[in-house]
């Protein structure tokens, strides 16, 4: 369990790195109302309410992406937008590499995002006849403490081609 003031998505890499909040981080499920002065559940906060909120937040933490990146790519891929659960995660924490036509590698220092538990998902950003991109999580891509995602995009003919995309990193 993290300290009450710790936002688990911002845990420093030196302290184990970002992680998804579990029920224990959110107050747990053992809270009880004061038996001598029970709250009026129709008007006051109460243990069951907090337990329900804890369960809901822990559930959302299990399914939400750690980061969503929009990549502009017409020959030289670059990040055009980042949305992330961590308050310190922005475009500067990612390195984007063009590994050839339709092959983009996105890397970050291990611990900046929580350990992956679902495969990343990639999507085209426009109405196109091209097949949806394919994304794969790449662990320790350079044997130097980096994690990453490789995204491959193809044109309507099925050939690797540079295209804009969005990737959800879990």
TORGUZA-888907 format. One record per residue: x, y, z of N, C-alpha, C, CB in turn; residue in three letters. Coordinates in nm, 3 decimals, always signed. Glycine has a CB too. Example, Ala and Ser with C-alpha at 12.3 -4.5 7.8 and 13.67 -1.06 7.14 Angstrom:
n.u;n.v;n.w;ca.u;ca.v;ca.w;c.u;c.v;c.w;cb.u;cb.v;cb.w;r
+1.319;-0.569;+0.780;+1.230;-0.450;+0.780;+1.320;-0.330;+0.780;+1.131;-0.447;+0.905;ALA
+1.285;-0.225;+0.708;+1.367;-0.106;+0.714;+1.290;+0.003;+0.787;+1.408;-0.060;+0.572;SER
//
This chain:
n.u;n.v;n.w;ca.u;ca.v;ca.w;c.u;c.v;c.w;cb.u;cb.v;cb.w;r
+0.084;-0.118;+0.000;+0.000;+0.000;+0.000;+0.089;+0.124;+0.000;-0.096;+0.000;+0.122;UNK
+0.054;+0.219;-0.085;+0.126;+0.345;-0.090;+0.081;+0.435;+0.025;+0.103;+0.416;-0.225;UNK
+0.166;+0.531;+0.057;+0.126;+0.629;+0.158;+0.002;+0.702;+0.107;+0.242;+0.731;+0.189;UNK
-0.079;+0.751;+0.198;-0.206;+0.812;+0.158;-0.189;+0.926;+0.059;-0.278;+0.862;+0.279;UNK
-0.078;+0.996;+0.066;-0.057;+1.109;-0.024;+0.013;+1.069;-0.154;+0.024;+1.215;+0.046;UNK
+0.043;+0.941;-0.172;+0.114;+0.896;-0.292;+0.017;+0.867;-0.405;+0.196;+0.771;-0.260;UNK
+0.042;+0.931;-0.518;-0.033;+0.902;-0.641;+0.046;+0.792;-0.712;-0.051;+1.032;-0.733;UNK
-0.008;+0.672;-0.717;+0.071;+0.556;-0.762;+0.119;+0.567;-0.906;-0.012;+0.430;-0.748;UNK
+0.054;+0.647;-0.988;+0.096;+0.664;-1.127;+0.222;+0.751;-1.137;-0.018;+0.727;-1.210;UNK
+0.259;+0.819;-1.027;+0.376;+0.907;-1.027;+0.490;+0.856;-0.940;+0.336;+1.045;-0.981;UNK
+0.488;+0.730;-0.897;+0.597;+0.677;-0.814;+0.725;+0.682;-0.896;+0.565;+0.531;-0.766;UNK
+0.831;+0.739;-0.837;+0.959;+0.754;-0.905;+1.017;+0.619;-0.943;+1.057;+0.831;-0.816;UNK
+1.086;+0.613;-1.056;+1.146;+0.486;-1.100;+1.243;+0.432;-0.996;+1.219;+0.505;-1.234;UNK
+1.310;+0.519;-0.921;+1.403;+0.474;-0.817;+1.329;+0.404;-0.703;+1.484;+0.593;-0.763;UNK
+1.200;+0.431;-0.690;+1.119;+0.370;-0.584;+1.029;+0.258;-0.638;+1.035;+0.476;-0.515;UNK
+1.063;+0.206;-0.754;+0.986;+0.096;-0.813;+0.904;+0.134;-0.933;+0.897;+0.038;-0.711;UNK
+0.886;+0.262;-0.957;+0.815;+0.307;-1.076;+0.665;+0.313;-1.059;+0.848;+0.218;-1.189;UNK
+0.603;+0.370;-1.160;+0.458;+0.387;-1.161;+0.388;+0.253;-1.153;+0.413;+0.463;-1.286;UNK
+0.272;+0.254;-1.090;+0.191;+0.132;-1.085;+0.045;+0.169;-1.072;+0.234;+0.040;-0.968;UNK
-0.038;+0.075;-1.106;-0.182;+0.094;-1.097;-0.226;+0.082;-0.952;-0.256;-0.008;-1.185;UNK
-0.315;+0.169;-0.911;-0.364;+0.166;-0.773;-0.453;+0.045;-0.751;-0.441;+0.296;-0.740;UNK
-0.428;-0.025;-0.644;-0.512;-0.137;-0.603;-0.602;-0.089;-0.490;-0.426;-0.260;-0.558;UNK
-0.693;-0.175;-0.450;-0.788;-0.140;-0.344;-0.716;-0.089;-0.219;-0.874;-0.260;-0.309;UNK
-0.607;-0.154;-0.180;-0.534;-0.113;-0.060;-0.479;+0.029;-0.072;-0.420;-0.211;-0.033;UNK
-0.438;+0.070;-0.192;-0.387;+0.205;-0.214;-0.496;+0.310;-0.200;-0.323;+0.216;-0.351;UNK
-0.619;+0.268;-0.221;-0.732;+0.361;-0.223;-0.810;+0.362;-0.092;-0.825;+0.325;-0.336;UNK
-0.756;+0.299;+0.010;-0.822;+0.300;+0.140;-0.869;+0.163;+0.184;-0.937;+0.393;+0.137;UNK
-0.864;+0.066;+0.093;-0.902;-0.070;+0.129;-1.052;-0.088;+0.140;-0.838;-0.108;+0.257;UNK
-1.089;-0.207;+0.182;-1.232;-0.240;+0.191;-1.271;-0.281;+0.333;-1.266;-0.351;+0.093;UNK
-1.192;-0.237;+0.431;-1.221;-0.277;+0.569;-1.275;-0.162;+0.655;-1.096;-0.332;+0.633;UNK
-1.300;-0.047;+0.594;-1.352;+0.067;+0.669;-1.487;+0.030;+0.732;-1.365;+0.191;+0.578;UNK
-1.508;+0.077;+0.853;-1.636;+0.054;+0.921;-1.689;+0.185;+0.976;-1.621;-0.050;+1.035;UNK
-1.819;+0.191;+0.992;-1.882;+0.309;+1.052;-1.866;+0.303;+1.204;-2.033;+0.317;+1.013;UNK
-1.867;+0.417;+1.267;-1.861;+0.425;+1.413;-1.990;+0.364;+1.469;-1.842;+0.573;+1.462;UNK
-1.976;+0.260;+1.550;-2.094;+0.191;+1.605;-2.172;+0.280;+1.701;-2.051;+0.065;+1.677;UNK
-2.104;+0.371;+1.771;-2.171;+0.459;+1.867;-2.240;+0.577;+1.800;-2.071;+0.510;+1.968;UNK
-2.185;+0.621;+1.689;-2.240;+0.736;+1.617;-2.250;+0.702;+1.468;-2.153;+0.864;+1.639;UNK
-2.336;+0.610;+1.430;-2.345;+0.570;+1.289;-2.393;+0.687;+1.204;-2.439;+0.449;+1.272;UNK
-2.340;+0.698;+1.083;-2.381;+0.808;+0.995;-2.523;+0.787;+0.943;-2.283;+0.823;+0.878;UNK
-2.585;+0.895;+0.910;-2.714;+0.890;+0.842;-2.681;+0.866;+0.694;-2.801;+1.023;+0.864;UNK
-2.701;+0.744;+0.646;-2.657;+0.707;+0.511;-2.727;+0.786;+0.401;-2.679;+0.560;+0.489;UNK
-2.836;+0.850;+0.433;-2.904;+0.930;+0.331;-2.843;+1.069;+0.318;-3.052;+0.942;+0.364;UNK
-2.759;+1.109;+0.417;-2.705;+1.245;+0.414;-2.556;+1.254;+0.440;-2.775;+1.327;+0.514;UNK
-2.495;+1.149;+0.491;-2.355;+1.159;+0.534;-2.270;+1.049;+0.470;-2.347;+1.149;+0.688;UNK
-2.141;+1.079;+0.453;-2.050;+0.974;+0.405;-2.051;+0.857;+0.502;-1.906;+1.030;+0.387;UNK
-2.036;+0.738;+0.446;-2.037;+0.619;+0.531;-1.945;+0.513;+0.471;-2.181;+0.564;+0.549;UNK
-1.914;+0.412;+0.552;-1.816;+0.310;+0.512;-1.855;+0.240;+0.382;-1.800;+0.208;+0.623;UNK
-1.980;+0.202;+0.366;-2.021;+0.132;+0.244;-1.999;+0.218;+0.120;-2.168;+0.090;+0.253;UNK
-2.023;+0.348;+0.133;-2.000;+0.439;+0.022;-1.851;+0.442;-0.015;-2.049;+0.581;+0.058;UNK
-1.765;+0.455;+0.084;-1.621;+0.458;+0.056;-1.573;+0.325;-0.001;-1.543;+0.491;+0.184;UNK
-1.624;+0.214;+0.048;-1.586;+0.083;-0.005;-1.628;+0.070;-0.151;-1.649;-0.029;+0.078;UNK
-1.747;+0.119;-0.184;-1.794;+0.114;-0.322;-1.707;+0.200;-0.413;-1.941;+0.159;-0.330;UNK
-1.673;+0.322;-0.368;-1.587;+0.409;-0.447;-1.449;+0.346;-0.466;-1.574;+0.547;-0.381;UNK
-1.396;+0.284;-0.362;-1.267;+0.217;-0.370;-1.271;+0.106;-0.474;-1.226;+0.161;-0.234;UNK
-1.375;+0.024;-0.470;-1.387;-0.087;-0.566;-1.399;-0.034;-0.708;-1.509;-0.175;-0.532;UNK
-1.476;+0.072;-0.727;-1.493;+0.130;-0.861;-1.361;+0.186;-0.915;-1.600;+0.239;-0.859;UNK
-1.290;+0.262;-0.831;-1.162;+0.320;-0.875;-1.057;+0.212;-0.902;-1.109;+0.417;-0.770;UNK
-1.051;+0.111;-0.819;-0.956;+0.001;-0.843;-0.990;-0.069;-0.974;-0.958;-0.100;-0.724;UNK
-1.118;-0.087;-1.002;-1.160;-0.148;-1.129;-1.120;-0.064;-1.248;-1.310;-0.170;-1.130;UNK
-1.141;+0.066;-1.241;-1.100;+0.154;-1.350;-0.949;+0.151;-1.370;-1.146;+0.297;-1.322;UNK
-0.874;+0.144;-1.263;-0.728;+0.136;-1.273;-0.684;+0.010;-1.346;-0.664;+0.140;-1.135;UNK
-0.759;-0.096;-1.335;-0.721;-0.222;-1.401;-0.743;-0.217;-1.551;-0.799;-0.336;-1.343;UNK
-0.834;-0.132;-1.601;-0.866;-0.137;-1.743;-0.825;-0.015;-1.823;-1.011;-0.157;-1.758;UNK
-0.784;+0.093;-1.759;-0.754;+0.214;-1.834;-0.612;+0.212;-1.891;-0.772;+0.337;-1.745;UNK
-0.594;+0.277;-2.007;-0.458;+0.288;-2.061;-0.371;+0.373;-1.969;-0.461;+0.348;-2.203;UNK
-0.243;+0.339;-1.960;-0.148;+0.421;-1.886;-0.118;+0.549;-1.964;-0.017;+0.342;-1.858;UNK
-0.117;+0.538;-2.096;-0.091;+0.654;-2.182;-0.155;+0.632;-2.318;+0.062;+0.679;-2.197;UNK
-0.198;+0.741;-2.379;-0.249;+0.740;-2.516;-0.166;+0.842;-2.594;-0.405;+0.774;-2.522;UNK
-0.106;+0.797;-2.704;-0.022;+0.884;-2.786;-0.079;+0.895;-2.926;+0.122;+0.832;-2.791;UNK
-0.086;+1.016;-2.978;-0.118;+1.038;-3.118;+0.012;+1.064;-3.190;-0.220;+1.156;-3.137;UNK
+0.036;+0.987;-3.294;+0.160;+0.997;-3.371;+0.129;+1.048;-3.510;+0.232;+0.860;-3.377;UNK
+0.198;+1.153;-3.551;+0.191;+1.204;-3.687;+0.308;+1.144;-3.762;+0.193;+1.362;-3.691;UNK
+0.281;+1.084;-3.877;+0.390;+1.018;-3.948;+0.370;+1.026;-4.098;+0.400;+0.872;-3.904;UNK
+0.441;+1.117;-4.160;+0.445;+1.123;-4.305;+0.591;+1.112;-4.349;+0.381;+1.255;-4.359;UNK
+0.663;+1.022;-4.284;+0.804;+0.999;-4.316;+0.894;+1.013;-4.196;+0.848;+1.094;-4.424;UNK
+0.857;+1.098;-4.102;+0.934;+1.116;-3.978;+0.834;+1.120;-3.863;+1.023;+1.249;-3.983;UNK
+0.816;+1.010;-3.791;+0.714;+1.006;-3.687;+0.744;+1.100;-3.571;+0.699;+0.866;-3.634;UNK
+0.638;+1.162;-3.519;+0.653;+1.249;-3.403;+0.524;+1.244;-3.322;+0.687;+1.395;-3.446;UNK
+0.536;+1.275;-3.196;+0.420;+1.274;-3.106;+0.349;+1.408;-3.120;+0.463;+1.248;-2.958;UNK
+0.221;+1.402;-3.151;+0.143;+1.525;-3.160;+0.054;+1.547;-3.038;+0.058;+1.524;-3.286;UNK
+0.029;+1.439;-2.959;-0.054;+1.454;-2.840;-0.027;+1.338;-2.746;-0.205;+1.460;-2.878;UNK
-0.027;+1.368;-2.615;-0.013;+1.265;-2.511;-0.120;+1.288;-2.405;+0.130;+1.268;-2.448;UNK
-0.188;+1.182;-2.368;-0.277;+1.181;-2.252;-0.229;+1.065;-2.165;-0.432;+1.165;-2.293;UNK
-0.206;+1.091;-2.037;-0.152;+0.986;-1.951;-0.207;+0.999;-1.810;+0.002;+0.992;-1.948;UNK
-0.210;+0.887;-1.741;-0.253;+0.887;-1.600;-0.148;+0.953;-1.511;-0.280;+0.743;-1.553;UNK
-0.020;+0.933;-1.539;+0.086;+0.996;-1.462;+0.092;+1.145;-1.490;+0.221;+0.932;-1.493;UNK
+0.101;+1.226;-1.386;+0.102;+1.371;-1.405;+0.234;+1.423;-1.461;+0.073;+1.441;-1.275;UNK
+0.338;+1.340;-1.457;+0.469;+1.382;-1.509;+0.497;+1.323;-1.648;+0.579;+1.341;-1.412;UNK
+0.402;+1.250;-1.703;+0.421;+1.187;-1.834;+0.376;+1.283;-1.943;+0.343;+1.053;-1.844;UNK
+0.472;+1.323;-2.027;+0.442;+1.405;-2.143;+0.527;+1.355;-2.259;+0.469;+1.558;-2.114;UNK
+0.526;+1.424;-2.371;+0.597;+1.378;-2.490;+0.747;+1.360;-2.465;+0.576;+1.475;-2.604;UNK
+0.803;+1.435;-2.371;+0.948;+1.429;-2.348;+0.994;+1.296;-2.290;+0.989;+1.541;-2.255;UNK
+0.906;+1.215;-2.233;+0.950;+1.087;-2.174;+0.957;+0.976;-2.279;+0.855;+1.046;-2.062;UNK
+0.911;+1.004;-2.401;+0.910;+0.903;-2.506;+1.011;+0.935;-2.614;+0.771;+0.891;-2.568;UNK
+1.077;+0.832;-2.666;+1.163;+0.844;-2.783;+1.092;+0.773;-2.898;+1.306;+0.784;-2.758;UNK
+1.075;+0.842;-3.010;+1.007;+0.786;-3.126;+1.111;+0.765;-3.235;+0.890;+0.878;-3.174;UNK
+1.117;+0.642;-3.287;+1.216;+0.607;-3.389;+1.147;+0.553;-3.513;+1.317;+0.503;-3.335;UNK
+1.187;+0.604;-3.628;+1.140;+0.552;-3.756;+1.229;+0.435;-3.794;+1.140;+0.664;-3.868;UNK
+1.175;+0.314;-3.789;+1.252;+0.193;-3.823;+1.219;+0.145;-3.963;+1.224;+0.082;-3.721;UNK
+1.188;+0.238;-4.052;+1.156;+0.203;-4.190;+1.010;+0.232;-4.219;+1.187;+0.056;-4.218;UNK
+0.971;+0.216;-4.342;+0.834;+0.245;-4.384;+0.735;+0.166;-4.299;+0.814;+0.212;-4.534;UNK
+0.641;+0.238;-4.238;+0.535;+0.175;-4.162;+0.578;+0.105;-4.035;+0.467;+0.079;-4.246;UNK
+0.696;+0.134;-3.984;+0.750;+0.065;-3.867;+0.801;+0.171;-3.769;+0.865;-0.035;-3.907;UNK
+0.726;+0.194;-3.663;+0.759;+0.298;-3.566;+0.782;+0.236;-3.429;+0.648;+0.405;-3.559;UNK
+0.893;+0.272;-3.366;+0.926;+0.225;-3.232;+0.913;+0.342;-3.136;+1.069;+0.164;-3.227;UNK
+0.839;+0.320;-3.027;+0.823;+0.420;-2.922;+0.879;+0.359;-2.795;+0.671;+0.464;-2.904;UNK
+0.976;+0.428;-2.731;+1.042;+0.375;-2.612;+1.030;+0.475;-2.497;+1.190;+0.345;-2.642;UNK
+1.040;+0.421;-2.374;+1.042;+0.503;-2.254;+1.119;+0.428;-2.147;+0.898;+0.537;-2.206;UNK
+1.167;+0.502;-2.048;+1.242;+0.441;-1.937;+1.148;+0.352;-1.856;+1.306;+0.550;-1.847;UNK
+1.193;+0.231;-1.829;+1.113;+0.138;-1.750;+1.076;+0.202;-1.617;+1.190;+0.005;-1.728;UNK
+0.949;+0.190;-1.579;+0.901;+0.246;-1.453;+0.825;+0.376;-1.470;+1.015;+0.267;-1.361;UNK
+0.843;+0.443;-1.584;+0.766;+0.566;-1.610;+0.619;+0.531;-1.625;+0.819;+0.639;-1.737;UNK
+0.591;+0.418;-1.689;+0.457;+0.364;-1.699;+0.453;+0.232;-1.623;+0.413;+0.345;-1.849;UNK
+0.337;+0.192;-1.572;+0.330;+0.064;-1.501;+0.365;-0.054;-1.592;+0.190;+0.045;-1.443;UNK
+0.398;-0.164;-1.530;+0.425;-0.287;-1.605;+0.303;-0.322;-1.688;+0.462;-0.403;-1.510;UNK
+0.326;-0.361;-1.812;+0.216;-0.392;-1.902;+0.140;-0.515;-1.854;+0.267;-0.415;-2.044;UNK
+0.011;-0.513;-1.874;-0.070;-0.631;-1.846;-0.165;-0.661;-1.961;-0.148;-0.612;-1.716;UNK
-0.184;-0.568;-2.052;-0.260;-0.590;-2.175;-0.174;-0.547;-2.293;-0.396;-0.511;-2.173;UNK
-0.201;-0.604;-2.409;-0.128;-0.562;-2.529;-0.169;-0.420;-2.565;-0.156;-0.658;-2.648;UNK
-0.078;-0.342;-2.623;-0.115;-0.208;-2.669;-0.212;-0.220;-2.786;+0.010;-0.126;-2.709;UNK
-0.287;-0.114;-2.807;-0.383;-0.109;-2.917;-0.352;+0.012;-3.003;-0.530;-0.103;-2.864;UNK
-0.350;-0.007;-3.135;-0.322;+0.104;-3.227;-0.439;+0.121;-3.323;-0.189;+0.079;-3.305;UNK
-0.462;+0.246;-3.362;-0.575;+0.279;-3.447;-0.531;+0.386;-3.548;-0.695;+0.328;-3.363;UNK
-0.594;+0.387;-3.665;-0.574;+0.498;-3.759;-0.652;+0.618;-3.709;-0.619;+0.459;-3.904;UNK
-0.603;+0.736;-3.742;-0.668;+0.859;-3.699;-0.762;+0.917;-3.802;-0.564;+0.961;-3.664;UNK
-0.780;+0.849;-3.914;-0.866;+0.903;-4.018;-0.942;+0.788;-4.086;-0.783;+0.983;-4.122;UNK
-1.040;+0.826;-4.163;-1.117;+0.728;-4.238;-1.030;+0.681;-4.355;-1.254;+0.788;-4.289;UNK
-0.988;+0.558;-4.350;-0.899;+0.506;-4.451;-0.936;+0.362;-4.483;-0.752;+0.516;-4.405;UNK
-0.906;+0.321;-4.603;-0.931;+0.182;-4.644;-0.819;+0.090;-4.597;-0.945;+0.172;-4.797;UNK
-0.715;+0.149;-4.540;-0.601;+0.070;-4.495;-0.639;-0.016;-4.375;-0.482;+0.161;-4.460;UNK
-0.576;-0.132;-4.360;-0.600;-0.214;-4.242;-0.557;-0.141;-4.115;-0.526;-0.349;-4.253;UNK
-0.618;-0.176;-4.003;-0.578;-0.113;-3.877;-0.433;-0.147;-3.846;-0.671;-0.159;-3.761;UNK
-0.361;-0.055;-3.782;-0.221;-0.082;-3.746;-0.213;-0.196;-3.646;-0.155;+0.045;-3.688;UNK
-0.096;-0.251;-3.634;-0.069;-0.357;-3.538;+0.033;-0.304;-3.438;-0.017;-0.486;-3.607;UNK
+0.005;-0.320;-3.309;+0.097;-0.273;-3.205;+0.138;-0.391;-3.118;+0.032;-0.162;-3.118;UNK
+0.263;-0.391;-3.077;+0.312;-0.496;-2.989;+0.400;-0.432;-2.882;+0.392;-0.604;-3.068;UNK
+0.385;-0.476;-2.758;+0.468;-0.425;-2.648;+0.604;-0.490;-2.661;+0.404;-0.454;-2.508;UNK
+0.707;-0.411;-2.650;+0.844;-0.460;-2.659;+0.912;-0.431;-2.526;+0.922;-0.394;-2.779;UNK
+0.949;-0.535;-2.454;+1.015;-0.516;-2.325;+1.166;-0.513;-2.342;+0.975;-0.627;-2.227;UNK
+1.230;-0.424;-2.268;+1.375;-0.412;-2.270;+1.428;-0.409;-2.413;+1.439;-0.526;-2.192;UNK
+1.376;-0.316;-2.493;+1.407;-0.313;-2.636;+1.554;-0.290;-2.666;+1.326;-0.207;-2.703;UNK
+1.625;-0.227;-2.577;+1.765;-0.201;-2.606;+1.857;-0.249;-2.494;+1.787;-0.053;-2.629;UNK
+1.805;-0.336;-2.408;+1.883;-0.392;-2.297;+1.942;-0.283;-2.208;+1.995;-0.480;-2.350;UNK
+1.877;-0.166;-2.204;+1.928;-0.058;-2.119;+1.819;+0.000;-2.031;+1.988;+0.052;-2.205;UNK
+1.724;-0.085;-1.990;+1.620;-0.039;-1.900;+1.507;+0.035;-1.968;+1.678;+0.048;-1.798;UNK
+1.483;+0.006;-2.094;+1.374;+0.072;-2.166;+1.261;-0.026;-2.193;+1.425;+0.132;-2.298;UNK
+1.139;+0.025;-2.198;+1.025;-0.049;-2.247;+0.981;+0.021;-2.375;+0.908;-0.056;-2.140;UNK
+0.896;-0.045;-2.450;+0.853;+0.019;-2.573;+0.736;-0.049;-2.639;+0.965;+0.025;-2.667;UNK
+0.689;+0.018;-2.743;+0.582;-0.032;-2.828;+0.627;-0.015;-2.972;+0.447;+0.043;-2.801;UNK
+0.609;-0.120;-3.049;+0.636;-0.112;-3.193;+0.501;-0.115;-3.263;+0.729;-0.231;-3.243;UNK
+0.480;-0.016;-3.353;+0.355;-0.008;-3.428;+0.387;-0.019;-3.576;+0.279;+0.125;-3.397;UNK
+0.313;-0.106;-3.643;+0.330;-0.122;-3.788;+0.200;-0.080;-3.857;+0.366;-0.270;-3.825;UNK
+0.216;+0.008;-3.956;+0.101;+0.058;-4.032;+0.115;+0.016;-4.178;+0.088;+0.213;-4.020;UNK
+0.003;-0.015;-4.239;+0.000;-0.060;-4.379;-0.101;+0.021;-4.459;-0.034;-0.212;-4.387;UNK
-0.072;+0.037;-4.588;-0.164;+0.107;-4.675;-0.273;+0.010;-4.723;-0.089;+0.169;-4.796;UNK
-0.365;+0.061;-4.806;-0.478;-0.020;-4.852;-0.433;-0.143;-4.930;-0.571;+0.064;-4.938;UNK
-0.315;-0.137;-4.991;-0.262;-0.251;-5.066;-0.196;-0.354;-4.974;-0.162;-0.204;-5.170;UNK
-0.182;-0.320;-4.845;-0.123;-0.412;-4.749;+0.026;-0.397;-4.731;-0.152;-0.550;-4.791;UNK
+0.086;-0.297;-4.797;+0.230;-0.273;-4.783;+0.258;-0.181;-4.665;+0.288;-0.213;-4.913;UNK
+0.369;-0.204;-4.596;+0.408;-0.115;-4.488;+0.419;+0.027;-4.542;+0.543;-0.160;-4.424;UNK
+0.357;+0.121;-4.473;+0.357;+0.261;-4.518;+0.343;+0.351;-4.397;+0.242;+0.287;-4.620;UNK
+0.409;+0.466;-4.402;+0.402;+0.563;-4.294;+0.262;+0.626;-4.292;+0.511;+0.673;-4.309;UNK
+0.199;+0.621;-4.174;+0.064;+0.678;-4.157;+0.050;+0.729;-4.015;-0.045;+0.573;-4.189;UNK
-0.041;+0.825;-3.995;-0.073;+0.872;-3.861;-0.147;+0.763;-3.786;-0.156;+1.002;-3.866;UNK
-0.127;+0.756;-3.655;-0.199;+0.658;-3.574;-0.205;+0.705;-3.429;-0.132;+0.520;-3.582;UNK
-0.292;+0.640;-3.355;-0.301;+0.657;-3.210;-0.270;+0.523;-3.147;-0.442;+0.711;-3.166;UNK
-0.194;+0.523;-3.039;-0.164;+0.398;-2.968;-0.202;+0.414;-2.822;-0.013;+0.359;-2.981;UNK
-0.274;+0.314;-2.772;-0.309;+0.307;-2.631;-0.210;+0.210;-2.565;-0.458;+0.260;-2.610;UNK
-0.140;+0.259;-2.465;-0.040;+0.177;-2.395;-0.098;+0.139;-2.260;+0.097;+0.253;-2.378;UNK
-0.112;+0.010;-2.236;-0.167;-0.040;-2.111;-0.056;-0.081;-2.020;-0.261;-0.156;-2.135;UNK
//
